[in-house]
Amino acid sequence: MADPAPATPRPRSHDTREAILFGGVYGAVLACSMVAALSQYGHTSAAGRRYDAVWLLVTACASALAHGYAHYIAERTPQRSWDVLHSLAEEWPLVTAVLPTVFLLAGAGWGWWPAEGIEYPAFVLNIVILFGLGLVTARRSRRSWFAAVLIGAVDALLGVVVVVANAFIK
């Protein structure tokens, strides 16, 4: 009797917690980096902040597409054609993580708050996001409060590194 054809293994799907942590951390660090890079030359006009907001969103979408596509092509198993769309859709946390910073920059561009110096609240916001992602993810993994705070602090340190690098580069 012939053995049935082996089932083709499905590509490993990331669980939601892992995807949110990875995408959130990546997105928050990306937002810090982009704000630092875009504000390097001191363009603090409202039009400049709208430009920054658009570029941050475009960069986040391009990064999410590149990351999702890389996951898709890295799988060495036969895949259905719509699996590429599934791989791309799994990158939503990365784009979502930059939206608060996009909102800050766009709000400054629309005159809701001053455009000058908005990068500092954006840095603080992203450091808080990084800390929160680390803390919540660690607690959901049943880590102690001490370990969770430590993990959150290490995640926040990624944003601090970008801020310090920005200060030295300027």
N, C-alpha and C positions, 0 to 999 in steps of 0.2 A: 504494500500500500504506500502510495506516495505521500510524502510530508506536505502539508499545506504550505503555501508560499508564506515566507516570514512576513509579518506585518512591518511596514516601514515605520521606524521610530519617529515620533513627532519631535520637532525641535523643542528644546527645553524652554518652557515659558517661565518668565520671572514671576515670583509671587508679588502681590500688590505692594506689600511692605517694602520689599527689596527694590521694586521699581520706583516707588515714591522716594525712598531714601537716596538711591543713586541719582535719579533725575533731579530731585530737589537740591541735593548737594551740588551736583554739576551745574544746575541752573543758577543757584545763588552765587557760586564762585564765578560763573560766567558773567552774571550781572555786575558783580563787584569789579571784575576785570574790565568789562566794557565801559563802565562808568569812569573808571580810572583812565582808560585809554582815550575816551572821547572828550573828557574834560581836561586833558593834558595841556592844551594850548589856551585855556582860560576863556573859551567861547561860552559866555553866560547869557546870551540873549534868549528871548523866548523862542525865536525861530531855531536857534541852535539846540535848545532842549527838546523841541519837537523832533528835530533831526536825530538827536541822540536816542529818543524813544523808539523811533522807527528802526534805526539801525540795531538797537538791542533786540527788538522783536524779530527782525530779519535774521540776525545772527543766531538767535535761539532756535528759530524754525529750521534754519540750515543745519545747525548742529544736531537737532533731533532727527532730521531726515538722514543725515550722514550716519549717525549712530544706529538708527533703525535699519538702514540699508546694510551697514557693516554686519549687524547681527544676522541679517537674512543671508548674505552671501557667505558668511563664515560657517554656516551649517553645511555639513558635508553629506546630508541625506537628501533624497528626492523630496521636493516640496511642491505643493499646489501653487498655482499662480497667485491666488489671493493671500498666501502666507506673507508676501511682501507687505501688503496693506496692514496685516495684523502686526508685523514687526514695527512698522512705522507708527501705528496707533499706540503701541506700548510706550512710546517716548513722550506721552503727554505730560508727565510730571516735570520734565525739563523745561518745557515751554511755560507751564503753569508757574513754576518757581520764579521766572523773570517778570511775570505780570505785575507784581507790586512795584517793582522798580520802573517798569514801563509807565505805570500809573503816576508815580512820582515825577518822572521826567516830563510826561505829557501834561500833567497838571501845571508844572512850572512853565511849560510852553504855552499853555492856554491862559496863563495869568492867574491861576488859582492861588499860587504862592510864589514867592520870589524865585527867579531862575538862578540867581547867583548863590552859590553855596549849596545847591540842592544835592550835590554829590555826597556831602557828609551825612545827611539823613539817609540817603540811599545806602551808604556803607553800613551805617548802624542797623538799618532794616535788614540787610542781607546777613549781617553777623547774627542778629536775633533769629532770623529764619534758620540759619545753620545750627545754632544752638538748640532751637526748638525741635528741628528734625532729629538731631542726635538724641536728645532727651526722650522724646516720645517713642522713637523707634527702640531705644534701649529698654524703656519701661514696658513696651509691648512684648519685648523678648524676655520679660520677667527678670531683668537685671535689677539689682538693688538701686535705691535712690542715689547712693554715693557713686556707683558705677555709671548710672544714667547721666548724672550731672557731669562726671568726668568725660564721658563720651560726647556729650553736648558741647563741653568746653573745647575738646579736641576738634570737633567739627567747626566750631566758631573760630578757632585758631586759623583755619584755612582762609576765612575772610579777613582776619587781622593781618595775615601774611600779605595779602593783596594790598591792603591799605598801607602797610608799612613800606612795601615795595614801591607803591605809588608816591609816597612821601620822599623816598630816597631818589627815585628817578626824576621827579620834578626838580 
